[in-house]
Amino acid sequence: MGITPRSWTAALHHGVLHLGKRWYVVSAELDEQGRADGVRLDGPFPDHSAAEAQARRMENKTA
């Protein structure tokens, strides 16, 4: 069983993740069941806003 919202469809999704004292952008191709494939972690970024900005740039590239 997946953990993604029902509104998500098979597509590339990006989010921000805080690990320790660093921020990362996590990306994954999610299918209709919420299963992730091709998970990627980019970073680290110095703060949350820098990671969010990168996630938005990545989302715009895939749109």
Residue frames as a rotation matrix with the C-alpha (Angstrom) as fourth column:
MET 1
0.582 0.813 0.000 0.00
0.813 -0.582 0.000 0.00
0.000 0.000 -1.000 0.00
GLY 2
-0.229 -0.684 0.692 1.35
0.676 -0.624 -0.393 3.45
0.701 0.378 0.605 -0.94
ILE 3
-0.166 0.087 -0.982 1.62
0.888 -0.420 -0.188 6.53
-0.429 -0.903 -0.007 1.22
THR 4
-0.965 -0.235 0.113 0.98
0.260 -0.829 0.495 9.18
-0.023 0.507 0.862 -1.45
PRO 5
-0.422 0.856 -0.299 -2.15
-0.356 -0.459 -0.814 11.31
-0.834 -0.237 0.499 -1.69
ARG 6
0.036 0.534 0.845 -4.79
0.617 0.653 -0.439 9.99
-0.786 0.537 -0.306 -4.10
SER 7
0.838 0.308 -0.451 -4.48
-0.085 -0.742 -0.665 13.17
-0.539 0.596 -0.595 -6.17
TRP 8
-0.113 -0.942 -0.317 -0.94
-0.737 -0.135 0.663 12.18
-0.667 0.308 -0.679 -7.22
THR 9
0.943 0.333 -0.027 -0.58
-0.253 0.661 -0.707 10.22
-0.218 0.673 0.707 -10.43
ALA 10
0.485 -0.804 0.343 2.34
0.782 0.575 0.243 8.45
-0.393 0.151 0.907 -12.04
ALA 11
0.785 -0.281 0.552 4.78
0.126 -0.800 -0.586 11.33
0.606 0.530 -0.593 -12.35
LEU 12
-0.268 -0.933 -0.240 8.02
0.687 -0.011 -0.727 12.73
0.676 -0.359 0.644 -11.02
HIS 13
0.831 0.538 0.140 7.57
0.240 -0.575 0.782 14.42
0.502 -0.616 -0.607 -7.64
HIS 14
-0.306 -0.939 0.160 9.98
0.311 -0.258 -0.915 16.50
0.900 -0.230 0.371 -5.53
GLY 15
0.846 0.528 -0.069 10.08
0.245 -0.271 0.931 17.31
0.473 -0.805 -0.359 -1.85
VAL 16
0.069 -0.805 0.589 12.37
-0.586 -0.510 -0.630 18.75
0.808 -0.301 -0.507 0.80
LEU 17
0.723 0.065 -0.688 13.96
0.377 0.797 0.472 16.55
0.579 -0.600 0.551 3.45
HIS 18
0.426 -0.582 0.693 15.86
-0.791 -0.611 -0.027 17.59
0.439 -0.537 -0.720 6.60
LEU 19
0.753 -0.296 -0.588 18.58
0.399 0.916 0.050 15.16
0.524 -0.272 0.807 7.69
GLY 20
-0.066 -0.781 -0.621 20.75
0.997 -0.075 -0.012 16.16
-0.038 -0.620 0.784 10.61
LYS 21
-0.033 -0.020 -0.999 21.74
0.309 -0.951 0.009 19.78
-0.951 -0.308 0.038 10.06
ARG 22
-0.895 -0.361 -0.261 21.37
-0.148 -0.312 0.939 19.68
-0.420 0.879 0.226 6.28
TRP 23
0.188 0.969 -0.162 18.54
-0.405 -0.074 -0.911 20.06
-0.895 0.237 0.379 3.77
TYR 24
-0.857 -0.410 0.310 18.06
0.054 0.528 0.848 17.89
-0.512 0.744 -0.430 0.67
VAL 25
-0.052 0.828 -0.558 15.70
-0.969 -0.177 -0.171 17.61
-0.241 0.532 0.812 -2.27
VAL 26
-0.635 -0.040 0.771 14.26
-0.014 0.999 0.040 14.13
-0.772 0.015 -0.635 -2.70
SER 27
-0.182 0.532 -0.827 12.81
-0.970 -0.237 0.061 13.17
-0.163 0.813 0.559 -6.08
ALA 28
-0.745 -0.027 0.667 11.01
-0.028 1.000 0.009 10.03
-0.667 -0.012 -0.745 -7.18
GLU 29
-0.645 0.607 -0.464 8.80
-0.549 0.054 0.834 8.68
0.531 0.793 0.299 -9.92
LEU 30
-0.722 0.472 0.505 5.58
-0.346 0.385 -0.855 7.65
-0.599 -0.793 -0.115 -8.13
ASP 31
-0.881 0.461 -0.109 3.05
0.130 0.457 0.880 5.29
0.455 0.761 -0.463 -9.66
GLU 32
-0.141 0.942 0.303 -0.71
-0.426 -0.334 0.841 5.21
0.894 -0.010 0.449 -9.07
GLN 33
0.575 0.319 -0.753 -0.25
0.428 0.667 0.609 2.87
0.698 -0.673 0.247 -6.09
GLY 34
0.906 -0.239 0.349 2.24
-0.411 -0.697 0.588 5.25
0.103 -0.676 -0.730 -4.44
ARG 35
0.667 -0.723 0.178 5.29
0.589 0.658 0.469 3.10
-0.456 -0.208 0.865 -5.10
ALA 36
0.666 -0.510 -0.545 8.51
-0.521 -0.841 0.149 5.03
-0.534 0.184 -0.825 -5.68
ASP 37
0.628 -0.556 0.544 11.00
0.741 0.641 -0.200 4.26
-0.238 0.529 0.815 -8.42
GLY 38
0.104 -0.681 0.725 14.20
0.727 -0.445 -0.522 6.10
0.678 0.582 0.449 -9.28
VAL 39
0.906 0.229 -0.357 14.52
0.421 -0.574 0.702 7.82
-0.044 -0.787 -0.616 -5.91
ARG 40
0.031 -0.893 0.449 17.18
0.678 -0.311 -0.666 10.54
0.734 0.325 0.596 -5.96
LEU 41
0.678 0.070 -0.731 18.62
0.662 -0.490 0.567 12.74
-0.318 -0.869 -0.379 -3.21
ASP 42
0.195 -0.589 0.785 20.18
0.609 -0.555 -0.567 16.09
0.769 0.588 0.250 -4.22
GLY 43
0.906 0.050 0.420 22.08
-0.237 -0.762 0.602 18.40
0.350 -0.645 -0.679 -1.91
PRO 44
-0.087 0.576 -0.812 22.97
0.965 -0.154 -0.213 19.29
-0.248 -0.802 -0.543 0.70
PHE 45
0.095 0.213 0.972 21.55
0.431 -0.889 0.153 22.81
0.898 0.404 -0.176 0.71
PRO 46
-0.796 -0.589 0.142 22.38
0.145 -0.413 -0.899 25.38
0.588 -0.695 0.414 3.40
ASP 47
-0.817 0.569 0.098 18.77
-0.307 -0.285 -0.908 25.96
-0.488 -0.772 0.407 4.51
HIS 48
-0.256 0.829 0.497 15.14
0.505 0.553 -0.663 25.07
-0.824 0.081 -0.561 3.90
SER 49
0.547 0.533 -0.646 14.46
-0.200 -0.666 -0.719 27.95
-0.813 0.522 -0.258 1.51
ALA 50
-0.279 -0.714 -0.642 17.42
-0.885 -0.069 0.461 27.02
-0.374 0.696 -0.613 -0.72
ALA 51
-0.890 0.003 0.457 16.21
0.078 0.986 0.146 23.41
-0.450 0.165 -0.878 -0.89
GLU 52
0.096 0.995 0.036 12.64
0.405 -0.006 -0.914 24.56
-0.909 0.102 -0.404 -1.63
ALA 53
0.325 -0.037 -0.945 13.90
-0.661 -0.724 -0.199 26.81
-0.677 0.689 -0.260 -4.43
GLN 54
-0.727 -0.644 -0.239 15.81
-0.639 0.508 0.577 23.90
-0.250 0.572 -0.781 -5.97
ALA 55
-0.624 0.579 0.525 12.75
0.416 0.815 -0.404 21.63
-0.662 -0.034 -0.749 -5.70
ARG 56
0.416 0.794 -0.444 10.66
0.033 -0.501 -0.865 24.27
-0.909 0.345 -0.235 -7.53
ARG 57
-0.054 -0.523 -0.850 13.32
-0.896 -0.351 0.273 24.60
-0.441 0.777 -0.450 -10.26
MET 58
-0.926 -0.300 0.231 13.35
-0.207 0.912 0.353 20.82
-0.317 0.279 -0.907 -10.69
GLU 59
-0.214 0.937 0.276 9.53
0.473 0.346 -0.810 20.71
-0.855 -0.043 -0.517 -10.81
ASN 60
0.429 0.355 -0.831 9.48
-0.420 -0.736 -0.531 23.41
-0.799 0.577 -0.167 -13.48
LYS 61
-0.533 -0.706 -0.465 11.97
-0.779 0.196 0.596 21.44
-0.330 0.680 -0.655 -15.62
THR 62
-0.923 0.179 0.341 9.71
0.219 0.972 0.084 18.37
-0.316 0.152 -0.936 -15.58
ALA 63
-0.073 0.974 -0.217 6.50
0.202 -0.198 -0.959 20.30
-0.977 -0.114 -0.182 -16.22
